Amino acid sequence: QVQLVESGGGLVQAGGSLRLSCAASGSLFNIATMGWYRQAPGKQRELVATMPRGGSTNYADSVKGRFTISRDNAKNTVYLQMNSLKPEDTGVYYCNAKVFVYDYWGQGTQVFVSS
């Protein structure tokens, strides 16, 4: 079992920045990939960025060059630094951990970008 708790969302003007955090606990040794997804109102959940253990990071085309995923292993925390935010980045951001065939999700944190 893996527990994920996101924080750091909020309201920001277009062009601004936010940093999301995801604190993980539980059976961390078996986590293969950590990542961030988001869901805008009326839309399906989509991948934002992933960080496989021992592999290279992966970003959605819409956030490349603006968002950066990173992790602090000592704190069991994954971050998503979001710069140059746009109104279309608005949504609920979810932290994800993949363990074998299972997906674990946090409760989500709301990001609202005003124009």
Phi, psi and omega per residue, in radians:
Q1 nan 2.465 3.109
V2 -2.256 2.339 3.084
Q3 -1.975 2.386 -3.094
L4 -2.231 2.326 3.125
V5 -2.277 2.023 3.137
E6 -1.589 2.715 3.020
S7 -2.738 2.903 3.043
G8 1.867 -0.085 3.123
G9 -1.249 3.030 3.118
G10 2.838 -2.896 -3.139
L11 -1.792 2.291 3.136
V12 -2.524 2.629 3.094
Q13 -1.386 2.711 3.088
A14 -0.967 2.400 -3.087
G15 1.623 -0.210 -3.121
G16 -1.454 -3.040 -3.088
S17 -2.316 2.673 3.002
L18 -2.517 2.659 3.000
R19 -2.162 2.109 3.087
L20 -1.640 2.554 3.098
S21 -2.163 2.588 3.083
C22 -2.362 1.918 3.125
A23 -1.607 2.177 -3.105
A24 -1.857 2.528 3.059
S25 -2.553 2.868 -3.128
G26 1.841 -2.474 -3.077
S27 -1.464 1.328 -3.020
L28 -1.325 -0.394 -3.025
F29 -1.086 -0.535 -3.052
N30 -1.592 0.068 -3.141
I31 -1.245 2.177 -3.141
A32 -1.593 -0.694 -3.079
T33 -2.505 2.419 2.980
M34 -1.963 2.594 -3.133
G35 -2.833 3.037 3.065
W36 -2.137 2.412 3.055
Y37 -2.240 2.859 3.083
R38 -2.497 2.749 3.117
Q39 -2.398 2.013 3.084
A40 -1.490 2.744 3.139
P41 -0.959 2.240 3.102
G42 1.337 0.108 -3.107
K43 -2.141 2.884 3.098
Q44 -1.367 2.748 3.078
R45 -1.165 2.393 -3.103
E46 -2.296 2.688 3.107
L47 -1.235 2.406 3.047
V48 -1.886 -0.934 -3.115
A49 -2.800 2.554 3.080
T50 -2.341 2.706 -3.141
M51 -2.400 1.660 3.102
P52 -1.225 2.636 3.086
R53 -1.196 2.082 3.140
G54 1.382 0.093 -3.118
G55 -2.111 -3.097 -3.105
S56 -1.530 2.694 3.136
T57 -1.289 2.776 -3.106
N58 -2.387 2.373 -3.097
Y59 -2.244 2.578 2.954
A60 -1.144 2.550 -3.121
D61 -1.001 -0.590 -3.061
S62 -1.199 -0.287 -3.094
V63 -2.047 -0.071 -3.129
K64 -1.005 2.339 3.136
G65 1.493 -0.186 -3.140
R66 -2.031 -0.603 -3.098
F67 -1.914 2.591 3.088
T68 -2.384 2.209 3.069
I69 -1.697 2.436 3.124
S70 -2.628 2.947 3.136
R71 -2.481 2.599 3.041
D72 -2.044 1.764 -3.051
N73 -1.119 -0.567 -3.133
A74 -1.139 -0.535 -3.135
K75 -1.784 0.023 -3.098
N76 0.894 0.784 -3.058
T77 -2.274 2.428 3.062
V78 -1.982 2.452 -3.097
Y79 -2.069 2.714 2.969
L80 -2.312 1.847 3.067
Q81 -1.504 2.128 -3.083
M82 -2.050 2.024 3.131
N83 -2.027 2.858 3.118
S84 0.860 0.859 -3.065
L85 -1.141 2.552 -3.139
K86 -2.102 2.742 3.101
P87 -0.973 -0.574 3.139
E88 -1.259 -0.072 3.028
D89 -1.471 -0.084 3.131
T90 -1.061 2.405 3.107
G91 2.814 -3.113 3.025
V92 -1.656 2.215 -3.107
Y93 -1.775 2.251 -3.081
Y94 -2.044 2.390 3.002
C95 -1.508 2.499 -3.092
N96 -2.324 2.469 3.008
A97 -2.264 2.276 3.118
K98 -1.814 2.131 3.129
V99 -2.200 1.905 -3.044
F100 0.938 -2.028 -3.125
V101 -1.738 0.113 -3.057
Y102 -1.796 2.551 3.030
D103 -1.957 2.263 3.036
Y104 -1.954 2.470 -3.073
W105 -2.236 2.571 2.963
G106 -1.442 -3.101 -3.086
Q107 -1.442 -0.226 3.119
G108 1.649 2.623 3.053
T109 -2.341 2.348 -3.026
Q110 -1.446 2.323 3.017
V111 -2.118 2.225 3.099
F112 -2.228 2.147 -3.128
V113 -1.956 2.051 -3.127
S114 -1.593 2.600 -3.116
S115 -1.539 nan nan
